[in-house]
Amino acid sequence: MKTVTKKAAAVLPMNSILAGDCIEVMNSLPAESVDLIFADP
């Protein structure tokens, strides 16, 4: 029997507002970890 290990998921704040420069904050998040980003000028 083979043992399959999944890559550890990044621990991200859920249902949170992250304040800061939009581009810097988005670049700090892992790929494919966000469902929606809303940026207000």
URUR-V563718 format. One line per field, one symbol per residue. phi: phi as a letter, one per 40 degrees, with the letter a starting at -180 (. if undefined). burial: # if it has 16 or more other ideal C-beta (glycine too) atoms within 10 Angstrom, else .. A space follows every 50 residues. Layout:
phi = ???
burial = ???
//
This chain:
phi = .cbbbccccccbccfbbbcicdccccccccdfbbcabbbbc
burial = .........................................
//
